[in-house]
């Protein structure tokens, strides 16, 4: 692009600096840049270059010239002096040009291209009355991202400014373009009466024996429902949690959560959809978002469907359809045979999903049972004496344990009963390895030890199982059992773990009591542990209960294994990090009032845990995951600068692959100004420009033969960005390259982590901050995301947006100070920055000033972190059955709202849901079996041998090797 030489303008006119900077212009935030009334600007009207299309900048392909005609018109009857037209500034620099002639097209001959000269300013001229002057503004982008230019028009005594925006794209970003404009989905859905319906056909029963302890219904009291629905603060919440209101307090929070979930389930109802016939027995329904657990539906749940033409017919009853199989975005249903007989694939149906309460009922039951635990477990601060543990020495099975890990195991082996012992482990410090060593030591040296190991997700529980089997201790197959929920897909379990599970016809089940009692180690999720209580395992059977990832579970979740299976001498061990992500709570109000605080985090309110008394807690400080440069900032911000980097630094060629500017500092921030977008009725955000840049980095990385796709992970906060990135990566054929949310990466690591922050405008920053969306204003999400990488961390984002957050601003400055920033111009950061002390990190949720349910609408932007917590609420969910225990047969459904089995049977009806971690049905039993057991009592021992009478078909069962239990 050519420019003229010396400035020949008279001194009375403005002098432009040699390289003025355009800075950051937020096209969505500053309306003055693109919204104005030309009639109010004076007597000369100047049109807007590159006007927006659909509220967004026009696109330009890299390497191709885009030009737009600017019209300057003198509307007066007098001549007007146009002193100059000049490009005041541009970002990137020298990316725009002015000309009086139309720029040649990219396919023009070379002579035309050589004769064209683009200028940064045009000479003065006189505009006669009514005269039009046309000039061209052109841009030939060389890199992707937003290209901005500010053009000044000096007219007599006034100056008019125009701002031009172009979004430079490449083929990758263009392939992700959606022609479906975003529109907020209608919240008004057609409803039909559930009171009368035509019952569907249930799947095969999920258990081979009736559960001993019946799970109560825990119906929500009408007065409490009205308080919550009217957005009032229940009285018990204003009291605050104490030892006298434990059950009432947490039950009220659970009501808040449940009412919210009930309301949000209706958001997934579908209108005028088709179902396809699948063989003679199934109809299949495609459910968009099912793969991301929106909604979460599993085997055994049911829906209601009604022909769209019948919706207004009051006499037409909806059909109940049970889910027999779930595949990706499709569910296979069985309705009444009448619907299957008359169905045609072109028929249109209105569909309503139902909410299953089983897991919520488990939580209600757990907090009720927890009241008997006493203050030593629930409120250790109230204990009158300080615990002193006599550490027990041991011979290490894992020779690589460090001093803090060894000391942790010694203290655990020396524990006797409450209060809980905590292993506080920042990222990469070996929490799970420490737990595994303690478990194996107990298994090897304590003949009477029975150990329950719980994790918050199926993946985490499988990881523990793998570690227990891989340490060479010789755990006998008959001594260890992996308890799975019925709803967990059989294919989800690795083939070499199947022999440790119990299943029938590829459906996981809970074995009978006698089988459970013989195991020395049982591994499950928190919610699955309720199956052990339901089957009849008594308080105190387990000598030790280990709770991994305890910071990710809500307190009622933690109480599921603790309150039902703990006796006075039971040793409770928690491992986790309160500085990382907490439990997933859907109701913002319930989260703010305490449901979002884990039991682990609440324990740190006790002085003994807070001060790090080794009789209560052991802090692991040696990080074996991260390069020292990656670890330094989170150590300063969150862990009082105590973390010790122990990862061995080795020369690696991957730094050359991405052009890392500072080989000693493997943290790269690439600044890019893209464009926030949404499509269709989906409220989730995506950024095609960032997605393309991420793909570019991956292309460079995979050219390095030392890098495998499993070495790379991509973290992004919005579900739609996850989907766009997966689509962009399809051509690379890298199915093992994981793309997901921060929550999906917690507890995991990769050699290389690439973060896409998505946001490119500050317009929605406040909304994101209030609702904890995206990365901003969420220190825990920041902490987890930047500590997943072992060798290389790359951040792709708009520095002007993320600098608004104190922690991201520190990361940005950290990269700048180490010469590891590339991309668009940087924002001006405050010199004083922010305090680096750990005290600056506020973990506490903010209590809302008013109790409003409007803060978390599904119609607003819902982040990926709430959408797919795959192994927690969504993966394992309940199967609902009615079991006539006395006769051992299924009850017949009536067509009413509450189907009943045969008269006189002791039964109950479980309402379906679709969300739940692990689910099985707590079947019928004697009503008095639900009564909580006092400390030290052995519940269920007298019934421990009666299973054989109820399930005669399993004669000789205990002599079968645990290879599937299906012989």
JOKASUL-V580179 format. One record per residue. N is the residue number from 0. RES is the residue in one small letter. OMEGA is omega in radians with two decimals (NA if undefined). Layout:
{{N & RES & OMEGA} {N & RES & OMEGA}}
This chain:
{{0 & x & -3.13} {1 & x & 3.07} {2 & x & 3.08} {3 & x & -3.05} {4 & x & -3.00} {5 & x & 3.08} {6 & x & -3.08} {7 & x & -3.09} {8 & x & 3.08} {9 & x & -3.04} {10 & x & -3.09} {11 & x & 3.14} {12 & x & -3.00} {13 & x & 3.09} {14 & x & -3.12} {15 & x & 3.11} {16 & x & -3.07} {17 & x & -3.13} {18 & x & 3.11} {19 & x & -3.10} {20 & x & 3.13} {21 & x & -3.10} {22 & x & -3.11} {23 & x & 3.07} {24 & x & -3.12} {25 & x & -3.03} {26 & x & 3.12} {27 & x & -3.03} {28 & x & -3.07} {29 & x & -3.06} {30 & x & -3.11} {31 & x & -3.11} {32 & x & -3.03} {33 & x & 3.14} {34 & x & -3.12} {35 & x & 3.09} {36 & x & -3.08} {37 & x & -3.10} {38 & x & -3.12} {39 & x & -3.04} {40 & x & 3.12} {41 & x & -3.02} {42 & x & 3.10} {43 & x & -3.10} {44 & x & -3.13} {45 & x & -3.11} {46 & x & -3.11} {47 & x & 3.06} {48 & x & 3.12} {49 & x & -3.13} {50 & x & -3.09} {51 & x & 3.05} {52 & x & -3.10} {53 & x & 3.11} {54 & x & -3.11} {55 & x & 3.08} {56 & x & 3.03} {57 & x & -3.11} {58 & x & 3.06} {59 & x & -3.12} {60 & x & 3.12} {61 & x & 3.10} {62 & x & 3.14} {63 & x & -3.09} {64 & x & 3.01} {65 & x & -3.10} {66 & x & 3.13} {67 & x & -3.09} {68 & x & 3.06} {69 & x & -3.13} {70 & x & 3.11} {71 & x & -3.01} {72 & x & 3.06} {73 & x & -3.07} {74 & x & -3.07} {75 & x & 3.10} {76 & x & 3.14} {77 & x & 3.06} {78 & x & 3.10} {79 & x & -3.14} {80 & x & 3.04} {81 & x & -3.03} {82 & x & -3.12} {83 & x & 2.90} {84 & x & -3.08} {85 & x & 3.02} {86 & x & -3.10} {87 & x & 3.12} {88 & x & -3.14} {89 & x & 3.09} {90 & x & 0.00} {91 & x & -3.10} {92 & x & 3.11} {93 & x & -3.12} {94 & x & -3.13} {95 & x & 3.11} {96 & x & 3.05} {97 & x & 3.08} {98 & x & 3.08} {99 & x & 3.10} {100 & x & -3.12} {101 & x & 3.11} {102 & x & 3.13} {103 & x & 3.11} {104 & x & -3.08} {105 & x & 3.12} {106 & x & 3.11} {107 & x & -3.13} {108 & x & -3.05} {109 & x & 3.13} {110 & x & 3.13} {111 & x & -3.13} {112 & x & -3.12} {113 & x & -3.11} {114 & x & -3.12} {115 & x & 3.09} {116 & x & 3.05} {117 & x & -3.05} {118 & x & 3.02} {119 & x & 3.02} {120 & x & -3.13} {121 & x & -3.07} {122 & x & -3.10} {123 & x & 3.09} {124 & x & -3.13} {125 & x & 3.07} {126 & x & 3.11} {127 & x & 3.14} {128 & x & 3.12} {129 & x & -3.07} {130 & x & 3.01} {131 & x & 3.01} {132 & x & 3.13} {133 & x & 3.06} {134 & x & -3.10} {135 & x & 2.98} {136 & x & -3.08} {137 & x & 3.14} {138 & x & 3.04} {139 & x & -3.02} {140 & x & 3.11} {141 & x & -3.13} {142 & x & -3.10} {143 & x & 3.12} {144 & x & -3.11} {145 & x & 3.08} {146 & x & -3.04} {147 & x & 3.09} {148 & x & 3.06} {149 & x & -3.11} {150 & x & 3.12} {151 & x & 3.07} {152 & x & 3.12} {153 & x & -3.09} {154 & x & -3.14} {155 & x & -3.12} {156 & x & -3.11} {157 & x & 3.12} {158 & x & 3.11} {159 & x & -3.10} {160 & x & 2.99} {161 & x & 3.12} {162 & x & 3.14} {163 & x & 3.08} {164 & x & 2.99} {165 & x & 3.11} {166 & x & -3.13} {167 & x & -3.07} {168 & x & 2.97} {169 & x & -3.07} {170 & x & 3.14} {171 & x & -3.12} {172 & x & 3.12} {173 & x & 3.12} {174 & x & -3.14} {175 & x & -3.12} {176 & x & 3.10} {177 & x & 3.11} {178 & x & 3.09} {179 & x & -3.14} {180 & x & -3.11} {181 & x & 3.02} {182 & x & -3.12} {183 & x & -3.13} {184 & x & 3.14} {185 & x & 3.12} {186 & x & -3.13} {187 & x & -3.10} {188 & x & 3.09} {189 & x & -3.12} {190 & x & 3.01} {191 & x & -2.99} {192 & x & 3.10} {193 & x & -3.06} {194 & x & 3.11} {195 & x & 3.12} {196 & x & 3.11} {197 & x & -3.02} {198 & x & 3.10} {199 & x & -3.11} {200 & x & -3.08} {201 & x & 3.00} {202 & x & 3.07} {203 & x & -3.11} {204 & x & -3.01} {205 & x & -3.11} {206 & x & -3.11} {207 & x & 3.11} {208 & x & 3.10} {209 & x & 3.10} {210 & x & -3.05} {211 & x & -3.06} {212 & x & -3.12} {213 & x & 3.10} {214 & x & -3.14} {215 & x & -3.12} {216 & x & -3.11} {217 & x & 3.09} {218 & x & -3.14} {219 & x & 3.10} {220 & x & -3.07} {221 & x & -3.13} {222 & x & 3.10} {223 & x & 3.10} {224 & x & -3.13} {225 & x & 3.11} {226 & x & -3.11} {227 & x & -3.12} {228 & x & 3.10} {229 & x & 3.04} {230 & x & 3.08} {231 & x & 3.14} {232 & x & 3.11} {233 & x & -3.04} {234 & x & -3.10} {235 & x & 3.12} {236 & x & 3.13} {237 & x & 3.10} {238 & x & -3.01} {239 & x & -3.10} {240 & x & 3.04} {241 & x & -3.06} {242 & x & -3.10} {243 & x & -3.08} {244 & x & -3.01} {245 & x & -3.11} {246 & x & -3.11} {247 & x & -3.09} {248 & x & -3.08} {249 & x & 3.07} {250 & x & 3.11} {251 & x & 3.08} {252 & x & 3.12} {253 & x & 3.06} {254 & x & 3.09} {255 & x & -3.13} {256 & x & -3.06} {257 & x & 3.11} {258 & x & 3.10} {259 & x & -3.12} {260 & x & 3.09} {261 & x & -3.12} {262 & x & -3.07} {263 & x & -3.14} {264 & x & -3.12} {265 & x & -3.13} {266 & x & -3.09} {267 & x & 3.13} {268 & x & -3.03} {269 & x & -3.14} {270 & x & 3.04} {271 & x & 3.10} {272 & x & -3.12} {273 & x & 3.01} {274 & x & -3.11} {275 & x & 3.09} {276 & x & 3.11} {277 & x & -3.03} {278 & x & -3.05} {279 & x & -2.98} {280 & x & -3.06} {281 & x & 2.86} {282 & x & -3.11} {283 & x & 3.12} {284 & x & 3.06} {285 & x & -3.10} {286 & x & 3.12} {287 & x & 3.13} {288 & x & -3.10} {289 & x & -3.14} {290 & x & 3.12} {291 & x & 3.11} {292 & x & 3.07} {293 & x & 0.02} {294 & x & 3.09} {295 & x & -3.12} {296 & x & -3.11} {297 & x & 3.09} {298 & x & 3.09} {299 & x & 3.05} {300 & x & 3.05} {301 & x & 3.09} {302 & x & 2.96} {303 & x & 3.12} {304 & x & 3.13} {305 & x & 3.08} {306 & x & -3.09} {307 & x & 3.14} {308 & x & -3.13} {309 & x & -3.00} {310 & x & -3.11} {311 & x & -3.13} {312 & x & -3.07} {313 & x & -3.10} {314 & x & -3.13} {315 & x & -3.10} {316 & x & 3.06} {317 & x & 3.12} {318 & x & 3.05} {319 & x & 3.13} {320 & x & -3.14} {321 & x & 3.13} {322 & x & 3.12} {323 & x & 3.12} {324 & x & 3.10} {325 & x & 3.13} {326 & x & 3.10} {327 & x & -3.11} {328 & x & -3.03} {329 & x & 3.06} {330 & x & 3.14} {331 & x & -2.95} {332 & x & 2.98} {333 & x & 3.12} {334 & x & 2.98} {335 & x & -3.06} {336 & x & 3.13} {337 & x & 3.12} {338 & x & 3.13} {339 & x & -3.09} {340 & x & -3.04} {341 & x & -3.07} {342 & x & 2.95} {343 & x & -3.04} {344 & x & 3.14} {345 & x & 3.12} {346 & x & 3.11} {347 & x & -3.10} {348 & x & 2.87} {349 & x & -3.02} {350 & x & 3.08} {351 & x & 3.12} {352 & x & -3.10} {353 & x & -3.06} {354 & x & -3.10} {355 & x & -3.04} {356 & x & -2.96} {357 & x & -3.11} {358 & x & 3.07} {359 & x & 3.11} {360 & x & 3.07} {361 & x & 3.14} {362 & x & 3.07} {363 & x & -3.13} {364 & x & -3.10} {365 & x & -3.12} {366 & x & 3.05} {367 & x & -3.12} {368 & x & -3.08} {369 & x & -3.09} {370 & x & -3.13} {371 & x & -3.05} {372 & x & 3.13} {373 & x & -3.03} {374 & x & -3.10} {375 & x & 3.09} {376 & x & -3.04} {377 & x & -3.10} {378 & x & -3.08} {379 & x & -3.14} {380 & x & -3.10} {381 & x & 3.14} {382 & x & -3.07} {383 & x & -3.12} {384 & x & 3.12} {385 & x & -3.07} {386 & x & 3.04} {387 & x & -3.11} {388 & x & 3.01} {389 & x & -3.07} {390 & x & -3.12} {391 & x & -3.13} {392 & x & -3.09} {393 & x & 3.05} {394 & x & -3.03} {395 & x & 2.98} {396 & x & 3.08} {397 & x & -3.05} {398 & x & -3.06} {399 & x & 3.14} {400 & x & 3.08} {401 & x & -3.01} {402 & x & 3.14} {403 & x & 3.11} {404 & x & 3.09} {405 & x & -3.14} {406 & x & 3.10} {407 & x & -3.13} {408 & x & 3.11} {409 & x & -3.12} {410 & x & 3.12} {411 & x & 3.13} {412 & x & 3.13} {413 & x & -3.11} {414 & x & 3.03} {415 & x & 3.08} {416 & x & -3.07} {417 & x & -0.01} {418 & x & -3.11} {419 & x & 3.03} {420 & x & -3.03} {421 & x & 2.94} {422 & x & -3.11} {423 & x & -3.03} {424 & x & 2.98} {425 & x & -3.05} {426 & x & 3.00} {427 & x & -3.08} {428 & x & 3.01} {429 & x & 3.11} {430 & x & -3.07} {431 & x & 3.10} {432 & x & 3.12} {433 & x & 3.11} {434 & x & -3.12} {435 & x & 3.10} {436 & x & -3.14} {437 & x & -3.14} {438 & x & -3.12} {439 & x & 3.07} {440 & x & 3.11} {441 & x & -3.14} {442 & x & -3.05} {443 & x & -2.97} {444 & x & -3.11} {445 & x & -3.05} {446 & x & -3.07} {447 & x & -3.10} {448 & x & 2.96} {449 & x & -2.92} {450 & x & 2.99} {451 & x & 3.14} {452 & x & -3.12} {453 & x & 3.01} {454 & x & -3.04} {455 & x & -3.12} {456 & x & 3.10} {457 & x & 3.13} {458 & x & -3.14} {459 & x & 3.11} {460 & x & 3.09} {461 & x & 3.13} {462 & x & 3.10} {463 & x & 3.11} {464 & x & 3.14} {465 & x & 3.13} {466 & x & -3.14} {467 & x & -3.11} {468 & x & -3.01} {469 & x & -3.09} {470 & x & 3.06} {471 & x & -3.13} {472 & x & -3.13} {473 & x & 3.05} {474 & x & -3.12} {475 & x & -3.10} {476 & x & -3.11} {477 & x & -3.08} {478 & x & -3.06} {479 & x & -3.06} {480 & x & 3.07} {481 & x & -3.13} {482 & x & 3.13} {483 & x & 3.06} {484 & x & 3.10} {485 & x & -3.03} {486 & x & 3.12} {487 & x & 3.14} {488 & x & 3.14} {489 & x & -3.10} {490 & x & -3.10} {491 & x & -3.10} {492 & x & 3.13} {493 & x & -3.05} {494 & x & -3.08} {495 & x & 3.05} {496 & x & -3.04} {497 & x & -3.09} {498 & x & 3.10} {499 & x & -3.11} {500 & x & 3.11} {501 & x & -3.09} {502 & x & 3.08} {503 & x & -3.08} {504 & x & 3.09} {505 & x & 3.05} {506 & x & -3.11} {507 & x & -3.11} {508 & x & 3.05} {509 & x & -3.14} {510 & x & 3.13} {511 & x & -3.03} {512 & x & -3.08} {513 & x & 3.11} {514 & x & -3.13} {515 & x & -3.06} {516 & x & -3.07} {517 & x & -3.12} {518 & x & 3.08} {519 & x & -3.13} {520 & x & 3.04} {521 & x & -3.13} {522 & x & -3.13} {523 & x & 2.94} {524 & x & 3.12} {525 & x & -3.06} {526 & x & 3.11} {527 & x & -3.11} {528 & x & 3.11} {529 & x & 3.12} {530 & x & 3.13} {531 & x & 3.09} {532 & x & -3.12} {533 & x & -3.13} {534 & x & 3.06} {535 & x & 3.06} {536 & x & -2.98} {537 & x & 3.05} {538 & x & 3.10} {539 & x & 3.08} {540 & x & 3.11} {541 & x & 3.09} {542 & x & -3.11} {543 & x & 3.04} {544 & x & 3.13} {545 & x & -3.12} {546 & x & 3.12} {547 & x & -3.11} {548 & x & -3.06} {549 & x & 3.11} {550 & x & -3.11} {551 & x & -3.10} {552 & x & 3.04} {553 & x & -3.12} {554 & x & 3.07} {555 & x & 3.07} {556 & x & -3.13} {557 & x & -3.11} {558 & x & -3.14} {559 & x & 3.07} {560 & x & -3.02} {561 & x & -2.99} {562 & x & -3.07} {563 & x & -2.99} {564 & x & -3.06} {565 & x & 3.00} {566 & x & -3.03} {567 & x & -3.09} {568 & x & -3.14} {569 & x & 3.11} {570 & x & 3.12} {571 & x & 3.13} {572 & x & 3.09} {573 & x & 3.06} {574 & x & 3.14} {575 & x & -3.10} {576 & x & -3.14} {577 & x & 3.10} {578 & x & 3.07} {579 & x & -3.02} {580 & x & 3.13} {581 & x & -3.11} {582 & x & 3.09} {583 & x & 3.13} {584 & x & -3.05} {585 & x & 3.10} {586 & x & -3.13} {587 & x & -3.12} {588 & x & 3.09} {589 & x & 3.11} {590 & x & -3.08} {591 & x & -3.09} {592 & x & 3.00} {593 & x & -3.13} {594 & x & 3.10} {595 & x & 3.11} {596 & x & -3.13} {597 & x & 3.04} {598 & x & 3.11} {599 & x & -3.13} {600 & x & -3.14} {601 & x & 3.11} {602 & x & -3.12} {603 & x & 2.99} {604 & x & 3.05} {605 & x & -3.01} {606 & x & -3.09} {607 & x & 3.08} {608 & x & -3.07} {609 & x & -3.09} {610 & x & 3.08} {611 & x & 3.09} {612 & x & -3.05} {613 & x & 3.02} {614 & x & -3.13} {615 & x & -3.02} {616 & x & 3.02} {617 & x & 3.14} {618 & x & 3.06} {619 & x & -3.02} {620 & x & -3.09} {621 & x & -3.09} {622 & x & -3.11} {623 & x & -3.05} {624 & x & -2.84} {625 & x & 2.91} {626 & x & -3.10} {627 & x & -3.14} {628 & x & 3.10} {629 & x & -3.05} {630 & x & -2.95} {631 & x & -3.06} {632 & x & 3.10} {633 & x & 3.09} {634 & x & 3.14} {635 & x & -3.02} {636 & x & -2.96} {637 & x & -2.99} {638 & x & 3.03} {639 & x & 3.10} {640 & x & -3.08} {641 & x & -3.07} {642 & x & -3.13} {643 & x & 3.13} {644 & x & -3.11} {645 & x & -3.14} {646 & x & 3.14} {647 & x & -3.14} {648 & x & 3.11} {649 & x & 3.07} {650 & x & -3.12} {651 & x & -3.12} {652 & x & -3.09} {653 & x & 3.13} {654 & x & 3.10} {655 & x & -3.09} {656 & x & -3.08} {657 & x & -3.14} {658 & x & -3.14} {659 & x & -3.05} {660 & x & -3.12} {661 & x & -3.05} {662 & x & 3.12} {663 & x & -3.07} {664 & x & -3.03} {665 & x & 3.01} {666 & x & -3.09} {667 & x & 3.03} {668 & x & 3.09} {669 & x & -3.12} {670 & x & -3.14} {671 & x & 3.09} {672 & x & -3.14} {673 & x & -3.07} {674 & x & 3.06} {675 & x & -3.14} {676 & x & 2.95} {677 & x & -3.10} {678 & x & 3.12} {679 & x & 3.10} {680 & x & -3.11} {681 & x & -3.09} {682 & x & -3.07} {683 & x & -3.04} {684 & x & 2.97} {685 & x & -3.11} {686 & x & -3.05} {687 & x & -3.11} {688 & x & 3.10} {689 & x & 3.13} {690 & x & 3.13} {691 & x & 3.13} {692 & x & 3.08} {693 & x & 3.11} {694 & x & 3.11} {695 & x & 3.09} {696 & x & -3.11} {697 & x & 3.09} {698 & x & 3.13} {699 & x & -3.09} {700 & x & -3.05} {701 & x & 3.02} {702 & x & 3.09} {703 & x & -3.07} {704 & x & 3.13} {705 & x & -3.06} {706 & x & 3.04} {707 & x & -3.10} {708 & x & 3.11} {709 & x & 3.13} {710 & x & -3.02} {711 & x & 3.04} {712 & x & 3.12} {713 & x & -3.14} {714 & x & 3.08} {715 & x & -2.97} {716 & x & -3.05} {717 & x & -3.08} {718 & x & -3.10} {719 & x & 3.07} {720 & x & 3.05} {721 & x & -3.11} {722 & x & 3.13} {723 & x & 3.12} {724 & x & 3.11} {725 & x & 3.11} {726 & x & -3.13} {727 & x & -3.10} {728 & x & -3.09} {729 & x & -3.12} {730 & x & 3.13} {731 & x & 3.12} {732 & x & 3.13} {733 & x & -3.05} {734 & x & -3.10} {735 & x & 3.07} {736 & x & -3.02} {737 & x & 3.03} {738 & x & -3.11} {739 & x & -3.13} {740 & x & 3.08} {741 & x & -3.13} {742 & x & -3.12} {743 & x & -3.13} {744 & x & -3.14} {745 & x & -3.09} {746 & x & 3.13} {747 & x & 3.12} {748 & x & 3.05} {749 & x & 3.09} {750 & x & -3.12} {751 & x & 3.07} {752 & x & 3.03} {753 & x & -3.12} {754 & x & 3.01} {755 & x & -3.04} {756 & x & 3.01} {757 & x & -2.99} {758 & x & 3.09} {759 & x & 3.07} {760 & x & -3.12} {761 & x & -3.05} {762 & x & -3.04} {763 & x & -3.10} {764 & x & -3.09} {765 & x & 3.10} {766 & x & 3.11} {767 & x & -3.10} {768 & x & -3.11} {769 & x & -3.04} {770 & x & 3.09} {771 & x & 3.10} {772 & x & 3.11} {773 & x & -3.10} {774 & x & -2.94} {775 & x & 3.06} {776 & x & 3.07} {777 & x & -3.07} {778 & x & -3.12} {779 & x & 3.13} {780 & x & 3.07} {781 & x & -3.10} {782 & x & -3.12} {783 & x & -3.03} {784 & x & -3.07} {785 & x & 3.14} {786 & x & 3.10} {787 & x & -3.03} {788 & x & 3.07} {789 & x & -2.98} {790 & x & -3.07} {791 & x & 3.10} {792 & x & 3.12} {793 & x & 3.09} {794 & x & 3.08} {795 & x & -3.11} {796 & x & 3.12} {797 & x & -3.06} {798 & x & -3.12} {799 & x & 3.14} {800 & x & -3.05} {801 & x & 3.09} {802 & x & 3.09} {803 & x & 3.12} {804 & x & -3.01} {805 & x & -3.09} {806 & x & 3.11} {807 & x & 3.09} {808 & x & 3.12} {809 & x & 3.09} {810 & x & 3.13} {811 & x & 3.11} {812 & x & 3.12} {813 & x & 3.10} {814 & x & 3.13} {815 & x & -3.09} {816 & x & -3.13} {817 & x & 3.07} {818 & x & -3.07} {819 & x & 3.04} {820 & x & 3.07} {821 & x & 3.04} {822 & x & -3.01} {823 & x & 3.13} {824 & x & -3.07} {825 & x & 3.00} {826 & x & 3.05} {827 & x & 3.14} {828 & x & 3.10} {829 & x & -3.07} {830 & x & -3.10} {831 & x & 3.13} {832 & x & -3.09} {833 & x & 3.11} {834 & x & -3.05} {835 & x & -3.09} {836 & x & 3.10} {837 & x & -3.12} {838 & x & -3.14} {839 & x & -3.11} {840 & x & -3.11} {841 & x & -3.13} {842 & x & -2.97} {843 & x & 3.02} {844 & x & 3.14} {845 & x & 3.11} {846 & x & -3.11} {847 & x & 3.13} {848 & x & 3.10} {849 & x & -3.10} {850 & x & -3.06} {851 & x & 3.11} {852 & x & -3.09} {853 & x & -3.00} {854 & x & -3.05} {855 & x & 3.13} {856 & x & 3.03} {857 & x & 3.13} {858 & x & 3.07} {859 & x & -3.11} {860 & x & -3.14} {861 & x & -3.06} {862 & x & -3.13} {863 & x & -3.09} {864 & x & 3.09} {865 & x & -3.00} {866 & x & -3.06} {867 & x & 2.96} {868 & x & -2.77} {869 & x & -3.00} {870 & x & -3.09} {871 & x & -3.06} {872 & x & -2.94} {873 & x & -2.93} {874 & x & -3.08} {875 & x & -3.11} {876 & x & -2.93} {877 & x & 2.89} {878 & x & -3.01} {879 & x & 3.12} {880 & x & 2.96} {881 & x & -3.02} {882 & x & 3.09} {883 & x & -2.97} {884 & x & -3.06} {885 & x & -3.09} {886 & x & 3.13} {887 & x & 3.14} {888 & x & -3.11} {889 & x & 3.06} {890 & x & 3.11} {891 & x & 3.13} {892 & x & 2.91} {893 & x & -3.13} {894 & x & 3.13} {895 & x & -3.09} {896 & x & -3.10} {897 & x & -3.13} {898 & x & -3.12} {899 & x & 3.00} {900 & x & -3.02} {901 & x & -3.11} {902 & x & 3.10} {903 & x & 3.13} {904 & x & 3.10} {905 & x & -3.03} {906 & x & 3.05} {907 & x & -3.08} {908 & x & 3.10} {909 & x & 3.13} {910 & x & -3.12} {911 & x & 3.00} {912 & x & 3.12} {913 & x & 3.10} {914 & x & 3.09} {915 & x & -3.08} {916 & x & -3.12} {917 & x & -3.03} {918 & x & 3.05} {919 & x & -3.12} {920 & x & 2.97} {921 & x & -2.96} {922 & x & -2.96} {923 & x & 3.09} {924 & x & 3.12} {925 & x & -3.09} {926 & x & -3.09} {927 & x & 3.09} {928 & x & -3.09} {929 & x & -3.06} {930 & x & 3.14} {931 & x & 3.14} {932 & x & 3.12} {933 & x & 3.10} {934 & x & 2.97} {935 & x & 3.13} {936 & x & 3.12} {937 & x & -3.10} {938 & x & 2.97} {939 & x & -3.09} {940 & x & -3.09} {941 & x & 3.13} {942 & x & -2.99} {943 & x & -3.06} {944 & x & -3.04} {945 & x & -3.13} {946 & x & -3.07} {947 & x & 3.11} {948 & x & -3.09} {949 & x & -3.08} {950 & x & -3.06} {951 & x & -3.10} {952 & x & -3.11} {953 & x & 3.11} {954 & x & -3.12} {955 & x & -3.04} {956 & x & -3.03} {957 & x & 3.11} {958 & x & -3.12} {959 & x & 3.08} {960 & x & -3.06} {961 & x & -3.14} {962 & x & 3.12} {963 & x & 3.12} {964 & x & -3.05} {965 & x & 3.12} {966 & x & NA}}
